[in-house]
């Protein structure tokens, strides 16, 4: 069970996929749709047309009801993600350096081979 509930976040938007937007490429649009009611278990949208619908949740916006101070779990998750990111960057850079060194030292590796 994911520990974050929809109650913590306020920016809900009722949207629909507009196939004609963005020069025919399509894009999400809010025109003709409005948020009617939202609870923990249900969100209702009122729209004036039938098409593909979605509800966007902006998780970066906190409501006044919730504390802006991160919980211990949120801090732990953030720290874990930062550590994993740093490890990934270090491994990527190490791989890049090893590749450059290998190609510099072993000229045979730079030759085009056709199998």
Buried (B, 14 or more C-beta within 10 A) or exposed (E): EEEEEBEEBBEBBBBBEBEEEEEEEEEBBBEBBEBEEBEEEEBEBEBEEEEEBEBEBEEEEBEEEEEEEEEEEEEEBEEEEEEEEEEEEEEEEEEEEEEEEEEEEEEEEEEEEEE
